[in-house]
Amino acid sequence: MAKLYKLFLAFVVACACFVGLQPAEAGMISLEDEIKMGKETAQALEAKYGLSQDYYLNERVDRIGQRLAAVCGRNEITYSFKVLNCNEVNALACPGGFIYVFKGLMDYMPSDTELAGVLGHEVGHVAKKHTVHSIEKQLWTSLILIAATRGQGLGLVQAAQQALFAGYSRTDERGADKEGVNNTIKAGFNPYAMLITVQKLDDLSKQGGGANYGLFSSHPEPEERVKRVLKQLKEYNIHPDVTVTDDNHASVTEGNWRFDINQSIGNTKAKYRAYMLAGGLWNVRQRGKVNPNYFVVYDNGSYAHIYYDDIQVLTLYTQDAGAWGSAGAYASACVDMLRDWAVIANENDAKAAAKDKKKK
């Protein structure tokens, strides 16, 4: 039987080579095998780091992750999203849809926008089967492993763990960034989520932080990575516009309307806050004509959130308040500014719609 199996395997390989199939195209790893090795790799990670017992953190990560998984284009697997009880700033995607965020990353990227960028990237790795294809390439050059096990198990769990900790290729990382942008926008998150993510990872890498695998594996050309994401975002024609003077000074503009952000809060630079505001306002106008009365303030004392319906568009802190004295008072003044923006946005959208109608 062993000889027959080896002959059969050689025949399959020869046929694949004859028709010009690449390793990934040959489909050496079945869906069942992918899920099996992903599950066992996930169990090993959980045994090593332990899971966070914070219900709120796990529920939040799963809620954000499931929204992204629903639009990623791969629905034959069940995705799970969990928080590992480790202070590293990192995230990992195991084959088969088992995705983990390290607790340290949630401390470093506290907003839903930032988490959506991270998880959109990790979902992209799974949806495009980057780890699976990497393993298939390894097996393609090591077919003796398959023959020796007579196709049972294939040593895939060990291969999955090796591939995971070896890191992705630069091509795969770029692909996951691209999928991260698409996934976050399709799922209705802030369109700048992926941009903020790669920029904050760049900040951390320059400080020598982060792990040497997962988000930081093969961390390719940080500045080029940011440029590629910015280029992709231009295709979506996102407005209002963001002008960055430097890390700590940025403005959001539309026509004569302007909102300046000149305070960095913790590791969230002013430019990131500007992207969050601009992206939030872009999400607002995706729902149609903007109702100025839908902007409301939720004052929590040292900080205040501004929402439009259920969309969080801006968080202000005591450091922002200046002469207003408190975050809540300043947020109320900012709501008046956002209502002015709503009028301008509606006028611009009406003009753009009329122009498109005329073209048709």
C-alpha positions in Angstrom: 0.0 0.0 0.0 2.8 2.4 0.8 4.4 1.9 -2.6 1.0 2.4 -4.3 0.4 5.6 -2.3 3.9 6.9 -3.3 3.2 6.1 -6.9 -0.2 7.8 -6.8 1.3 10.8 -5.1 4.1 11.1 -7.7 1.4 10.8 -10.4 -0.6 13.7 -8.9 2.5 15.9 -8.6 3.5 15.1 -12.1 0.1 16.0 -13.4 0.1 19.3 -11.5 3.5 20.2 -12.9 2.4 19.3 -16.4 -0.6 21.6 -16.4 1.5 24.4 -14.9 -0.1 24.6 -11.4 1.7 26.6 -8.8 1.9 25.1 -5.3 -1.0 27.1 -3.9 -3.1 26.4 -6.9 -2.6 22.7 -6.6 -4.7 22.8 -3.4 -2.7 20.3 -1.4 -4.3 21.3 1.9 -8.1 20.7 2.2 -10.5 22.9 4.1 -10.7 20.2 6.7 -7.0 20.1 7.1 -6.8 24.0 7.3 -9.4 24.1 10.1 -7.7 21.2 12.0 -4.2 22.7 11.9 -5.7 26.2 12.7 -7.6 24.8 15.7 -4.6 23.0 17.1 -2.3 26.0 16.6 -4.9 28.2 18.4 -5.0 25.8 21.3 -1.2 26.0 21.6 -1.3 29.8 21.6 -4.0 29.8 24.3 -2.0 27.3 26.4 1.1 29.5 26.1 -0.4 32.9 26.8 -3.8 32.3 28.4 -7.0 34.0 27.5 -8.1 37.3 28.9 -11.1 36.8 31.2 -12.3 40.3 30.6 -15.8 39.8 29.1 -16.0 43.4 27.7 -12.6 43.1 25.9 -13.5 39.7 24.3 -17.0 40.8 23.3 -15.7 44.0 21.7 -13.0 42.2 19.7 -15.5 39.6 18.6 -18.1 42.1 17.6 -15.7 44.2 15.5 -14.1 41.0 14.0 -17.4 39.4 13.0 -18.4 42.6 11.1 -15.2 42.4 9.1 -15.4 38.7 8.5 -18.9 39.1 7.1 -17.6 41.2 4.2 -14.2 39.6 3.6 -15.4 37.3 0.8 -14.6 34.0 2.4 -17.6 32.6 4.3 -17.0 28.8 4.3 -15.3 29.0 7.7 -16.4 30.2 11.1 -14.2 33.0 12.4 -13.4 33.4 16.1 -11.7 36.4 17.7 -10.2 36.3 21.2 -7.9 38.3 23.4 -4.6 36.7 24.6 -3.6 37.7 28.2 -0.2 39.1 27.2 1.1 42.7 27.2 2.8 42.5 23.8 1.5 44.8 21.1 0.6 42.1 18.6 -2.1 40.1 16.8 -2.1 36.8 15.0 -4.2 35.0 12.5 -4.2 31.2 12.5 -5.4 29.2 9.5 -9.1 28.4 9.5 -10.2 31.8 11.0 -8.8 31.6 14.5 -7.7 35.2 15.2 -6.1 36.6 18.3 -5.4 40.1 19.6 -2.8 40.5 22.4 -4.1 42.6 25.4 -1.1 44.9 25.0 -2.3 45.9 21.5 -5.7 46.9 22.9 -4.0 49.2 25.4 -1.9 50.7 22.6 -4.8 51.0 20.1 -7.8 51.7 22.4 -10.4 52.9 19.8 -12.7 50.7 17.7 -11.2 52.4 14.6 -7.7 51.1 15.4 -8.9 47.7 16.3 -10.9 47.5 13.1 -7.7 48.2 11.1 -5.7 45.5 13.0 -8.5 42.9 12.6 -9.2 43.8 9.0 -5.6 43.1 8.2 -5.7 39.7 10.1 -8.9 38.7 8.4 -7.3 39.5 5.1 -4.5 37.0 5.8 -7.1 34.3 6.5 -9.4 35.2 3.6 -6.5 35.0 1.2 -5.1 31.8 2.8 -1.6 33.3 3.2 -0.5 30.8 5.8 -2.1 27.9 3.9 -0.3 28.8 0.7 3.0 29.3 2.5 2.7 25.8 4.0 1.7 24.3 0.6 4.9 25.8 -0.9 6.9 24.2 1.9 5.2 20.8 1.3 5.7 21.2 -2.5 9.4 21.1 -1.9 9.2 18.4 0.8 6.7 15.9 -0.6 8.5 13.1 1.3 6.7 14.4 4.4 3.4 13.5 2.8 4.6 10.2 1.6 6.1 9.3 5.0 2.8 9.9 6.7 0.8 8.3 3.9 -1.4 11.5 3.9 -2.5 11.2 7.5 -2.0 14.5 9.4 0.7 15.6 6.9 2.6 17.3 9.8 0.4 20.3 9.2 0.1 21.6 12.7 3.9 21.8 13.1 4.1 23.4 9.6 1.4 25.9 10.6 3.2 26.9 13.7 6.5 27.3 11.9 4.9 29.4 9.2 3.1 31.6 11.7 6.2 32.4 13.7 8.4 32.7 10.6 6.2 35.6 9.4 4.5 36.5 6.1 6.2 37.5 2.9 6.2 41.1 2.0 3.8 40.4 -0.8 1.4 38.8 1.7 1.7 41.7 4.1 1.0 44.2 1.4 -2.0 42.1 0.3 -3.3 42.0 3.9 -3.0 45.8 4.2 -5.0 46.1 1.0 -7.6 43.7 2.3 -7.6 45.6 5.6 -8.6 48.8 3.8 -11.3 47.1 1.8 -12.7 45.2 4.7 -12.9 48.1 7.1 -14.7 50.3 4.5 -17.1 47.6 3.4 -18.0 46.9 7.1 -18.7 50.6 7.7 -15.8 51.4 9.9 -13.7 54.6 9.7 -12.0 54.4 6.3 -8.7 55.6 7.8 -8.6 52.6 10.2 -5.8 50.8 8.3 -3.8 54.0 7.8 -3.8 54.7 11.5 -2.9 51.1 12.2 0.2 51.0 10.0 1.3 54.4 11.1 1.0 53.5 14.8 2.9 50.2 14.2 5.6 52.3 12.5 5.8 54.5 15.5 6.2 51.5 17.8 8.7 49.7 15.6 10.9 52.9 15.7 10.7 52.7 19.5 11.8 49.1 19.4 8.4 47.8 20.6 6.3 44.9 19.5 6.9 41.2 19.0 9.0 39.8 16.1 6.1 37.9 14.5 2.5 38.5 13.8 1.9 42.2 13.1 5.7 42.8 13.1 6.7 39.9 11.0 8.4 41.0 7.8 7.4 44.5 8.7 8.1 45.9 5.2 9.4 49.4 4.3 7.2 51.2 6.9 7.1 54.5 4.9 6.3 52.7 1.7 3.6 50.7 3.5 1.9 54.0 4.6 2.2 55.4 1.1 0.5 52.4 -0.5 -2.4 52.6 2.0 -2.8 56.4 1.3 -2.8 55.7 -2.5 -5.5 53.0 -2.1 -7.6 55.4 0.0 -7.5 58.0 -2.7 -9.6 55.7 -4.9 -12.5 56.1 -2.4 -12.5 60.0 -2.7 -12.9 60.4 1.1 -13.8 63.9 2.3 -13.6 66.1 4.3 -9.9 66.4 3.7 -7.1 66.0 6.2 -4.0 68.3 6.2 -1.2 67.2 8.4 1.3 69.9 9.4 3.2 67.5 11.7 2.4 64.7 14.2 0.9 67.2 16.6 -0.9 69.6 14.3 -3.5 68.7 11.7 -6.7 70.1 10.3 -9.9 68.7 8.8 -11.3 70.9 6.0 -14.2 71.1 3.5 -14.5 74.3 1.5 -14.2 77.2 3.9 -14.9 75.0 6.9 -11.9 74.0 9.1 -11.4 72.1 12.3 -8.0 72.2 13.9 -6.6 69.5 16.2 -3.4 70.5 18.0 -3.3 68.1 20.9 -1.8 64.6 21.0 -3.4 62.4 23.7 -1.1 59.7 25.0 0.2 57.7 22.0 -2.7 59.0 19.8 -1.1 61.8 17.8 -3.1 64.8 16.6 -2.9 63.6 13.1 -4.5 60.3 14.0 -7.3 62.2 15.7 -7.8 64.3 12.6 -8.1 61.1 10.5 -10.6 59.7 13.0 -12.7 62.9 12.7 -12.6 63.0 8.9 -13.3 59.4 8.6 -16.2 59.6 11.0 -17.7 62.5 9.1 -17.3 60.5 5.8 -19.2 57.6 7.5 -21.9 60.1 8.5 -22.5 61.3 4.9 -22.7 57.8 3.6 -26.1 57.6 5.2 -27.4 60.4 3.0 -28.3 63.9 3.8 -26.8 65.0 7.1 -29.1 66.1 9.8 -27.3 68.7 11.9 -29.5 67.9 15.0 -28.1 64.4 15.2 -24.8 65.5 16.6 -24.9 65.0 20.4 -22.4 65.1 23.3 -21.8 62.4 25.9 -19.9 64.1 28.7 -17.8 61.8 30.9 -16.0 64.5 32.9 -12.4 64.3 31.8 -13.4 63.5 28.3 -16.5 63.8 26.1 -17.6 61.9 23.0 -19.4 63.5 20.1 -21.7 61.1 18.2 -23.9 61.4 15.1 -26.7 59.0 15.8 -24.6 55.8 16.6 -21.4 57.0 14.8 -18.6 58.2 17.1 -17.0 61.1 15.3 -14.7 62.7 17.9 -13.5 62.4 21.4 -12.3 65.5 23.3 -10.3 65.8 26.5 -9.6 68.3 29.2 -6.3 69.1 27.4 -8.3 70.2 24.3 -10.6 72.5 26.3 -8.5 75.6 26.8 -10.7 78.6 27.6 -13.8 76.4 27.6 -12.6 74.9 30.9 -13.9 71.4 30.5 -14.1 68.7 27.8 -17.9 68.8 27.8 -18.1 72.5 27.3 -15.6 72.4 24.5 -17.5 69.4 22.9 -20.7 71.5 22.9 -18.9 74.3 21.1 -17.5 71.7 18.6 -21.0 70.4 17.9 -22.0 73.9 16.7 -19.0 73.7 14.3 -20.0 70.2 13.1 -23.5 71.5 12.4 -21.9 74.2 10.2 -20.1 71.4 8.4 -23.3 69.6 7.9 -24.7 72.5 5.9 -21.7 72.7 3.7 -21.5 68.9 3.2 -25.1 68.7 2.2 -24.6 71.5 -0.4 -21.5 69.8 -1.8 -23.2 66.4 -2.0 -26.2 68.0 -3.7 -24.0 69.7 -6.3 -22.0 66.4 -6.9 -25.3 64.5 -7.4 -26.6 67.0 -9.8 -23.4 66.9 -11.8 -23.5 63.1 -12.0 -27.1 63.2 -13.1 -26.2 65.7 -15.8 -23.4 63.4 -17.1 -25.9 60.5 -17.4 
